[in-house]
Each structure stands twice: as structure tokens, then as C-alpha cells.
Amino acid sequence: MGTPEQMEKVYECVDALVDFAHRHLKLDERDDDWAHNRLLALLPLDGYAPTSATAGDAPVSTMLHDFCDAAVQAGLFASEESGAYADAVMGILTPRPSQVQDDFLAVERESDSMKAMQWLYDLCVNDSYVKRAQLEANPRFESHGLVVTINTAKPEFKNMAKAASGNSVAGGYPLCTICHANEGFAGRAKSSLRTIPVNLDGESWFWQFSPYGYFNQHGICVNDEHTPMHVDRSTFVKLLDFVDRFPGYFLGCNAALPRIGGSVLAHDHYQGGGERLPMHTAQAWCTFSTGVEDAIVEILDWPGTAVRVVSKSRERIVEISDAIRQSWVSYENAQIGILPEDEDGRRSAVSPSLIITERGYEMSLIFRNNAVSEEFPEGVFHAHPEFWPVKQEPIGLIEAQGLFILPGRLITQLAAIEDALVNGEELPSQLEEFSMVWDELQRQLGDDRSANRVHEAVQDELGSVCFRILENTAVFKTKELTVEFLENLGFVKE
């Protein structure tokens, strides 16, 4: 037990957190004593002296930091236990899942579905499940038509085996990191996780926001059943059902094959949220008629291989998208290294992504293939080795659509490169793997080595590398091959 002064600071933090829950988490004043006592039992304390402390305007991240710091100073728990205690505190103060779901439906009935999603997102920020303060601290900029971020919170998994290991669960409960059983599970710091049910093509799914989201209101839609990821005709129906209910969001999914994105392949799920990614606004390189008046297919002006089906008709979207999918997964062209399957199973799949615009439904289909070779054992259509110092991880749905999530180590590595360029020094010996990046920066900079110019050049170089990585993922290296593919389906170039 700490000194009286230290304990008073703990009590002030407890009072401030309860006041915050009144203001932002719908804690009923009738539950005031109950909330205080549950927090005291957590520490554990058998005594308490009320203070006049209130939440003020401080964000929840600051309040939890102050609470943990005060408790550590008072000897109530060790510093390394702070994360677990902060999670437990917010699990106590966050409304029960049933109340959250009832309140969400009430907002949806009284207003609309997108306002309900905004309400849920705000709740998840206020209960600290969404780490907005950390997200806002991540560098983010636009370059070469892409959005590039450096995520300091996300661990770097350089291949699918490590990614799968990083998302595995020991002990069998929950079965994986995204199962519904994670809601409120302290073992994975999910005490304040709250979800809402979503019906997709007659199946029970649920939506949750991502704690370290890559873009505005980034979340995942997850099958209630722990069933493997797959993309079939029903997938397109499910995406349509989701955007019909939440028209301000996009929703898409990974290709459900190893090495081409998706670190959780054991559990069917989609990704989406409230931001248009660069591919969503990419221009059409050329357009095809489909034989019906209310549907067209576009080849996108995009470094990866992607087409877009546009129609106001759900039925047309499903029919055409699935025809393209089936044709691609059975496509064979040995001259360019495309086989539909090998001894390891199926090779080709699509990553669909759906939005609603004034034109109607827009279903983007990204063609993916997970072939390997002696030259490219991590994947022929994967980031090639010269780009690995910047990005070695598999390119999943979000990055294939133009939002790159680069590893946090780059912050210090690039800072050292910038310093060396500004000071006229050589590439630091510990960063020799960046020799290609260094040489390209040298050619780009010329004689202007001011700090601002160097920083701009580094951002431009990162965008250039990411663009070339997307070119690596392209299964058709020319647009003419994509034209030929669509014409074989009976579509007519306009």
C-alpha cells in the first residue's frame, strides 16, 4: 500500500474514470457505487476516500496512463502489468454487449445505419478498444497515387507462416483471434471489445472495429461459425447485403489462399470501413459492354491486375462477378507462369471489394495468384526481394487497393538514411540492405540536400517502391492480356 498522498492520487484517477464513463460510456448514475467498487476490487483495495476529481477533456488514453502510473507508484501492481489492468478497467466501465447491441439498433431505427456505425465507433474509441491516439501518431502520406502509412503498433510478419503463428491461439479458446468468443476475453486484452450482429445471405455474422485500424473506421465482418475463408458466388451476395445496410462503407475480402494476404485463413471474414481507398477511385483504362444494358466491366488503370463491374442491379453484379471469378480460377497460361493449380492445390483466386456510388454498385475484382518458383520462393506475384527492406510481408486486400502498411522499424531506419543524405555521409553500414533505395535517392536529389527536400524525396521513393510492388503482384503484366481475358468471356470492348 502506498502513502496517503499516493493513494489519494489513485482515488482521484478512479473517480475521474467513473466520471468519464458517465459522460461517454452511458454508465447509469444508479451504478456509480457499483462501478467504484468493481474498480477497487480489481486493485484490490478494501478502502476508498471519495475525491472531487472529474474527467475533464482528457482522452481515455491519457486517463488510463495516469491511472496505471498512480497505481504503480502506490505499489498496487507492477509497471509491466499496466496493459492488462487498463484493459480490465475499461471492461468494467464499458456497457455489456447486449446493451451495446440494443443501443446500436435504437440509433439505426431513429436515424440511419451510418449514424449507428459512427456511434459504435465513438464508443469503441472512448472505451479504448480502438487505439486512436496511437493510430493518429502513425506517419501517413500520399505518393504515386497510393497512400503510405508506417504502423508502429503492428508487428512485422515477413511471411505467411510467421503471420499465421502471430495470429494463433494456444489452448484452443478462443479458436482463433477473430472468433466471437474473443468479446470480453481478457486473455487477449479484449475486455472492452464490443460487436454487433450482421445478417449476410441468411447467415449470422458480426462486425467489430479493429483496434489498430489502417484507415478511418477500419473493421472486420466475421462469420459466427469458425469456418475457413473462401470466395464463391455467395461472397458477392454477402458483400451486397452489407453495403445495402451500410452504404457509406466498402467491404471486401482477401483471396483466401496462402502467400497473397490474409493472416487468418482459418476463419471466414471480410474487411472494410468508412474510407475510399485509392483503387476505389482509379480511372477506367477501358470499358466493356456485357450484353445487358445495365452492366459494364472496366479494366482499371492500376498497377495490379484489377477489373470493376458496375451495375445498379444486384443480380447483374453477382452474375458477372462470379463469371469472371470462375474464369480466372480455371485460367491457364504457362507462358506467363499462370497455372490454375499444382501439387499444393489451387493457385488462383480473386479479392473482391464493393462500394456504392452514384453509378450503382461497383465490385472491384483483383486477380491474385500464389505461384512460387526457384527465383521467387516467397511468391512470383509477391514483393520481389529488392523491395524487402521496405516491405516483405504478403500484400493483402488493403494494400492491393493502394493503402500500404509499412513496418514501424522504418521510422528509425529512414531517419538514419535522411540524416546521412543531409550530412553528405555514406549509407550507414547497418542499413546496407537499403542500397537500391539509397542509389535511387542519390539520383533523385542531385545537389539539393536540405532536410525538407530529402524528406520529400524519401516519401516519394517509398511511394515508388510500393507502386512497383503492386506491379509485382500483377498477374497480367500488360493491359492487353486483361483485354484478351475479358473478350474470351464474351465482353465487348467499347
Buried (B, 14 or more C-beta within 10 A) or exposed (E): EBEEEBBBBBBBBBBBBBBBBBEBBBBEEEBBEEBBEBBBEBBEBEEBEEBEBBBEEBBBBEBBBBBBBBBBBBEBBEEEBBEBBBBBBBBBBBBEBEEBBEBBEEBBEEEBBBEBBBBBBEBBBBBBBBBBBBBEEBBBBEBBBBBBBBBBEBEBBBBBEBBBEEBEBEEEEBBBBBBBBBBBBEEEBBBBBBBBEBEBBEBEBBBBBBBBBBBEBBBBBBBBEBEEBEBEBBBBBBBBBBBEBBEBBBBBBBBBBBBBBBBBBBBBBBBBBBBBBBBBEBEBBBBBBBEEEEBBBBBBEBBBBBBBBBBEBBEBBBBBBBBBBBEBBEBEBEEEBBEBEEEEEBBBBBBBBBBBEEEBBBBBBBBBBBBBEEEBEBBBBBBBEBBBBBBBBBBBBBBBBBBBBBBBEBEEBBEBBBEBBBEEEEBBEEBEBBEBBBEBBEEBBEEEBEEEBBBBBBBBBBBBBBBBBBBBBBBBEEBEBBBEBBEEBEBEEE
